[in-house]
Amino acid sequence: MDGKIFVVAAILGWGIWGVFQKLAQSNMNPLQVAITASLVHMSAIPIYFWLMKTTGFHWVWNRGILWGVLAGIFTSIATLSFTYALKTFDASYLAAITAVYPAVTFIIAIFVFNETITLAKCLGLLLILLGTIFLSH
């Protein structure tokens, strides 16, 4: 397996996630929606431990733990912010506007990882921005 199945699963998962977040808000406030989703997400922890055991994974304590914690914090901030924004905006509009996040990653990666700026990457970024503009109207 070359990983494409995971790309498709992520696209479908994130796309469906936004719809269910909006549906949940028809019956709950955004904070309750975020808490409920987080509790369900935490229920996957036993699966993670099972995968660790069955794949021979060994936990490594290093600086990566800090980056993982920070990733979790920013995931929580983004999820809660998205959930509250769904109270104000249509799900299709909000999904289009927040889909510009790869541009943020692109810019940060240039400085943090010293990634090269190529014409293809710049054109991709331009397409993301144009697509966001078109989808948001």
N, C-alpha and C positions, 0 to 999 in steps of 0.2 A: 504494500500500500504506500503510495507516494505522498500522502497527506492531503490530497484534494478533497477527500471525503470530510475531513475536519474543517476545511474552508467552507464547504457547502453547509455543514452542520452549524458552524458559527453564524453564517449569513442568515440561515433560516431561524436559528435560535434567537438572534438579536432582533430580527424582523418580527417574529411572533411575540417576543417579549414585550415590545412596545404596545402591541394591540391589547394584550392581556393586562398590562399596566393601566391603560385607559379604561378598559372594561371594569376593572376592579374599583376604579375611582367613582364609578356610578353608584357604588354602595358603601365606600369607605373614604376616609380622608387620606391625603397623600402619605402622611407619616405611618398610618396603619398599613397601607399598601406596601411601603418600603420595608417595614418590620416583618410583615408576613412573607414577603419575597425573600428577605434575608434568612429567616428561619428555615424556609424550605431549602435555600441554598446550603445552609449549614448541615442539613440532613444528608448531604452528599459526602460528608467527612468520612463516615464508615467505608464508603466505596473507595475513597482515596487511600485509606489505610489498607484495605483489601488489595488494591492495585500495588501498593508499596510491597506488601508481603509476597504477592504472586509474581512480581517482576524482579524481585531481588534488589529493589531500590534501597539504598542506604542514605539516611539523612545526613547531610553535611552542614555543620554549623560554621558559617562564614558571613561575609558582608552581604551575600545574596539574601539572607534573612531580612536584613534592613530594607533592601529594595522590595522584597515581597510584601513586607508590612506596609511600606509606603504605597505600593500598588493597590493593596487592599483599602487603604484610607482613601485614595483618590477614586477608586471604584465606588466606594460608599458615597462620597461627595457627589460624584456624577450621577449615580442612581437616584439618590434623594433629590438632587436638583432636577433631573429629568422628570421624576414623579410629580414634584410640585409644579413644574412647568406644564404638565399635561392638564392641570386644572384650568389653565389659561388658553392654551393653544390646541389646535387639532393635532391628532397623533401623526397624520401624514406630514403636516407642516413641521412639527417639532423633529420628527425623524430626519427630514431633509436638512434642516438647519444644523442639527447636532452632528450630521454626517460629515461636517467639515473638520471634525477632530483629527483626521489623518494629517491635515495641514499643520496642526500644532505639533504632532509627533515628528513630522518631517523637519520642521524648523529646529526643534529641540535636539533631534538626532544629529543634525549637522554640527552643533556645538559640543554635545556630550560625547558622541561616538566618532566625531571627526569624519562623518560619512561624506562621500563626494556628491557634489551637485552635478547632475547630468541633465542633458536636454530632455531625455525621456522622463525623468523624475519631475522636472519643472512643468512639462506638458501634462503629466498626470495630475499634478497639483492644480494646474489651471483648469483641467477638466472637472476635478472635484469641486472647485469653487464655482465654475459655471453651472455644473449640475445642481449644486445647492441653490444657486440663484433661481434657476428655472423651476426646480421642484417647490420652492418656497412661495411661488406666486400662483 
